[in-house]
């Protein structure tokens, strides 16, 4: 989100100014229109905070340069002059936050905060160290802005909530909670673990899908080239010699003729379901349907399901002791699971059962049909013994280890399958080629 500053005139002629956050100028103008009507203000000016790059000479003649957020070039010029800077040159950065902050950098930021909090360093000092050390200018600027807002006494959730576009909705929410809880270090550590595990799992899933898809694509391209460019020429030679065309060569020719004659219909037949699926996937029912189907994918569906439960349990464990009501903890954990079906089942079934019907946590979780028997067993044991937090952590650790081993086995199986696909393709090409010699 971006910061905006407005200047206005009250009904009695006084000049006032204020600040607001919005995703873009359009949203800022709408919010400002509502504010002006409520407070009877006449809006004179609306300015968006931008990023400026500056170069100058310091108090002792040393060269300094950097980036700074400001509402105007003049405002930054005055601020730098007050620091005894001279020969100041300021340019507006045209592409504000281009480059962004990667998930790995966010996880590193959270891990550093957690480690330094263990050493009992003040949070403000930790942010200062990170801001001065990081090479990512977007992260540097963001951390400095967080420092300023916290120093001004703003609420932690408001401060980090402004930067959802940098950190992500859930990490920003967790960091906001951490600043007002008595367990900041544990929440930062848990959030870093959550991001790292999610990144690691997503990378392995992408590798598991990309490798066979890429291999299959290369094989198909090779086969099509052979079928379209080489086989027809070979068949002409056989006809000129008055010999019958070999079986595999004839089959290949028939396939090429079929594809050539009906490629338009085949393309339409493939495109219609894809387009319909994309349109349906944007609806509420479609989001739930496809999220549910992820749990039913062959082989990898079990890993996706277990990973969602692991994330839910890890977030539940980190917030259970210091995030207020249990209902809030369950809601946040469901949103963090990254599966819309699981989130809706928990919000639409489990939470209403607990609030309206007074049902227990385990009974409500069973009704959602999204938790495995192992997960239900751990939550049940924790509810009965009064150690839900410990059992949730054990569940998360169990599924982390289980998914790690299962993913390794899956990648090994995919490597074998990929080699088999290549072998079959090469065998087919060899047999087709050998026919020209035999016949």
Secondary structure, DSSP 8 states (H G I E B T S, - for coil): -EEEEEEEE-TTS-EEEEEEEESSHHHHHHHHHHHHHHHT-EEEEEEE-EEEEEEEE-TTS-EEEEEEEES-HHHHHHHHHTTT-EEEEEEE-TTTTTT---HHHHHHHHHHHHHHHHTT--HHHHHHHHHHH---HHHHHHHHHHHHHHHTT--HHHHHHTTHHHH-HHHHHHHHHHHHSS-HHHHHHHHHHHHHHHHHHHHHHHHHHHHHHHHHHHHHHHHHHIIIIIIHHHHHHHHHTT----HHHHHHHHHHHHHHHHHHHHHHHHHHHHHHHHHHHTSHHHHHHHHHHHTTSTTHHHHHHHHHHHHHHHHHHHHTTTSSSHHHHHHHHHHHT--HHHHHHIIIIIHHHHHHS---HHHHHHHHT-S-HHHHHHHHHHHHHT-HHHHHHHHHHHHHHHHHHHHHHHHHHHHHHHHHHHHHHHHHHHHHHHHHHH-
